[in-house]
Amino acid sequence: MVDSPHMSNGPSVGKTAGAAAAPAPDKTGATEGPWRRRSERVMLGVSIEVTATDLSGVRFTESTHTEMVSRHGASIVLSRAVSPEHLILLRRQLLEQEVGARVLGQLGIRAEGPVYGVAFSSEAPSFWGISFPAPAGDGEGLPRVLLMCGDCFRQRIFALNEIEFRVFEANQRLAHPCESCAKVKAWTPLPNKGSVGGMPQGKGPQDRQFQRTKVKMMACIQAPGVEGDVVQVLDLSRGGISFFSKLVYEKDTWINVSVPYTPGSANIFVAGRVARKQAVGDEFYEYGVQYVKG
Ligand SMILES: [Zn+2]
């Protein structure tokens, strides 16, 4: 990541609906956004051993694989949620190579567990054994975003490499060390400028009310430990869904959603992030979920 004194035209970070939970059959690295150049990132399952720290502070090592690799890092499947505050170690056993990396945020959810975007903490261009195109000097050409530390509200312009960009685009936030806080913090767009949390914009409360009375549809939610939570849909839009459930899904965690849901038929699940969680009475929660690109 490169600090930049310039503010250039940043990427469009609007939401796109309907990403499939499975990896896209994307061999070229072509995608929406600025990362269109061939082989900037490569969909490639590389066996690696990862040492990381889970959310309860327990250090663990497991053998797993990447889904995508790039000059700056990878997306990797892990069996449990990990803390972005601790460095992780990536090891290619056969080559006896090891590199440190930081967890930037979640990029997906699979049956085995969450998928994380990770960035090498030092340059390691040959770690994957692939020749990537040389990066532009000084972060030139990288998408820039103005983000704010969620704790001290310090603002900074980030020039995002391809992994950081994907994580930011999917979560509207990025885990990154804050110099003022001297810790890894969640960096988000400034309020009212981007769309932070909540449902897609452009709907007043009245529109929303109207939508809710119109929709009577069931959806099915899958999450780690939850095979199929069939829920009542409250509101549906291209970018997301809101629903009632008795189960607890924490804010900013990822779930899989199938809507409309028909029991017994082949339902398609897409990944989404819990953007809003609100208790309704003693038994229910109302959730707002935004779809994320797989
Ligand atoms: Zn801070």
Residues whose N, C-alpha, C, O or C-beta is under 5 A from the ligand:
A	BS01	ZN	C149 D151 C152 F153 R154 C178 S180 C181
